[in-house]
């Protein structure tokens, strides 16, 4: 699983060192990662072949010509780049993705289990604060539902 959060400096050639733990997870027939514009946030999403296969499976479940299928094909497959590791364990981010998300200097690589995201540092700080608040509220609601269920089952 892709875990933890790392700050990395993007060099002048748009290269970042991929954390060793992430490189080990991406090992396989293709030594690298797949990256594309995230659908759920303003960042780059990436992962190994299992993530690519998962998205492809979701897309293929939809009927050909379905507007959602076309949107996913355009967003995920059309925006995807296969990024191989160089000898130093770096990937070179496509210029289009860097421009899309304002990645110029420091980036944050965030592990999310079967995938990871690459954010601009300032954008991630705001996103992390919003996600933390959402997680707190959601957990409080979940606990309230569980208590209500236990009390209802005890009656």
C-alpha positions as CSV (number, residue, x, y, z in Angstrom):
1,X,0.0,0.0,0.0
2,X,1.1,3.6,-0.7
3,X,1.3,5.1,2.8
4,X,2.5,8.3,4.3
5,X,3.2,11.8,3.0
6,X,6.5,13.1,1.6
7,X,7.6,16.6,0.5
8,X,9.8,16.5,-2.6
9,X,11.5,19.2,-4.6
10,X,10.7,19.3,-8.3
11,X,13.8,20.0,-10.2
12,X,14.2,22.2,-13.3
13,X,13.4,19.2,-15.6
14,X,10.2,18.5,-13.6
15,X,11.7,15.4,-11.9
16,X,11.0,14.1,-8.4
17,X,12.5,11.3,-6.5
18,X,9.7,8.7,-5.9
19,X,9.9,7.4,-2.3
20,X,11.6,4.0,-2.2
21,X,8.5,2.5,-0.6
22,X,6.4,3.6,-3.5
23,X,8.9,2.4,-6.1
24,X,8.8,-1.1,-4.5
25,X,5.0,-1.2,-4.8
26,X,5.1,-0.2,-8.4
27,X,7.5,-3.0,-9.3
28,X,6.4,-5.3,-12.1
29,X,6.5,-5.7,-15.8
30,X,6.7,-1.9,-16.2
31,X,9.2,-0.3,-13.8
32,X,7.3,3.0,-13.2
33,X,4.0,4.5,-12.4
34,X,0.9,5.6,-14.2
35,X,-0.1,9.3,-13.6
36,X,-3.1,11.3,-14.7
37,X,-5.2,14.3,-13.6
38,X,-7.2,13.3,-10.5
39,X,-10.9,13.2,-11.0
40,X,-11.7,14.0,-7.3
41,X,-9.1,16.7,-6.6
42,X,-6.9,19.3,-8.2
43,X,-3.7,17.2,-8.2
44,X,-2.0,14.4,-10.1
45,X,-3.1,10.8,-9.2
46,X,-0.9,7.9,-9.7
47,X,-0.2,4.3,-9.0
48,X,1.0,1.0,-10.4
49,X,-0.6,-1.4,-12.9
50,X,-3.3,-2.5,-10.3
51,X,-4.7,1.1,-10.2
52,X,-4.7,1.3,-14.0
53,X,-6.5,-2.1,-14.2
54,X,-9.0,-0.9,-11.6
55,X,-9.9,2.3,-13.6
56,X,-10.0,0.3,-16.8
57,X,-12.4,-2.2,-15.2
58,X,-14.8,0.6,-14.1
59,X,-14.7,2.1,-17.6
60,X,-15.3,-1.2,-19.3
61,X,-18.4,-1.9,-17.2
62,X,-20.1,1.1,-18.8
63,X,-21.8,0.8,-22.2
64,X,-19.8,2.1,-25.2
65,X,-21.1,5.6,-25.9
66,X,-22.3,6.2,-22.3
67,X,-21.4,9.8,-21.4
68,X,-19.9,8.8,-18.1
69,X,-17.7,6.2,-19.9
70,X,-16.6,8.8,-22.4
71,X,-15.8,11.3,-19.6
72,X,-13.7,8.7,-17.7
73,X,-11.9,7.6,-20.9
74,X,-11.1,11.2,-21.7
75,X,-10.1,12.2,-18.1
76,X,-8.3,9.0,-17.1
77,X,-7.0,7.2,-20.2
78,X,-6.6,10.4,-22.3
79,X,-4.7,12.2,-19.5
80,X,-2.6,9.2,-18.5
81,X,1.2,9.1,-18.7
82,X,3.4,6.1,-18.1
83,X,6.4,7.4,-16.2
84,X,9.4,5.1,-15.9
85,X,11.9,5.4,-13.1
86,X,15.4,6.6,-14.0
87,X,18.5,5.1,-12.2
88,X,18.1,7.6,-9.3
89,X,14.4,6.5,-8.8
90,X,13.0,9.7,-10.3
91,X,10.1,10.3,-12.6
92,X,9.7,13.2,-14.9
93,X,6.2,14.8,-14.6
94,X,4.7,15.8,-17.9
95,X,4.7,19.6,-18.4
96,X,1.0,19.6,-19.1
97,X,0.2,18.1,-15.7
98,X,2.6,20.5,-13.9
99,X,1.0,23.4,-15.6
100,X,-2.6,22.1,-14.9
101,X,-1.9,22.0,-11.1
102,X,0.7,24.8,-10.7
103,X,3.5,22.4,-9.8
104,X,6.8,24.4,-9.9
105,X,8.9,23.9,-6.9
106,X,8.0,21.8,-3.8
107,X,5.4,19.1,-4.2
108,X,3.8,16.7,-1.7
109,X,3.4,13.0,-2.5
110,X,0.5,11.5,-0.5
111,X,-0.1,7.8,-0.2
112,X,-3.7,6.7,-0.3
113,X,-3.5,2.9,-0.2
114,X,-3.8,1.6,-3.7
115,X,-2.8,5.0,-5.2
116,X,-1.0,8.2,-4.4
117,X,-1.5,11.9,-5.3
118,X,1.0,14.6,-6.1
119,X,0.1,18.1,-5.0
120,X,1.6,21.6,-4.9
121,X,2.7,22.1,-1.3
122,X,0.3,25.1,-0.5
123,X,-2.6,23.4,-2.3
124,X,-2.1,20.3,-0.3
125,X,-2.0,22.1,3.0
126,X,-5.5,23.6,2.3
127,X,-6.8,20.2,1.0
128,X,-5.4,18.4,4.1
129,X,-7.2,20.8,6.5
130,X,-10.5,20.4,4.6
131,X,-10.1,16.7,4.5
132,X,-9.3,16.5,8.2
133,X,-12.5,18.5,9.1
134,X,-14.6,16.3,6.8
135,X,-13.1,13.2,8.4
136,X,-13.9,14.5,11.9
137,X,-17.5,15.4,11.0
138,X,-17.9,12.1,9.2
139,X,-16.5,10.0,12.1
140,X,-18.7,11.9,14.6
141,X,-21.8,11.1,12.4
142,X,-20.7,7.5,12.0
143,X,-20.3,7.1,15.8
144,X,-23.7,8.7,16.4
145,X,-25.3,6.2,13.9
146,X,-23.6,3.3,15.6
147,X,-24.8,4.4,19.0
148,X,-28.3,4.9,17.7
149,X,-28.2,1.4,16.2
150,X,-26.9,-0.2,19.4
151,X,-29.6,1.6,21.5
152,X,-32.3,0.5,19.0
153,X,-31.1,-3.1,19.0
154,X,-31.1,-3.1,22.8
155,X,-34.8,-2.0,23.0
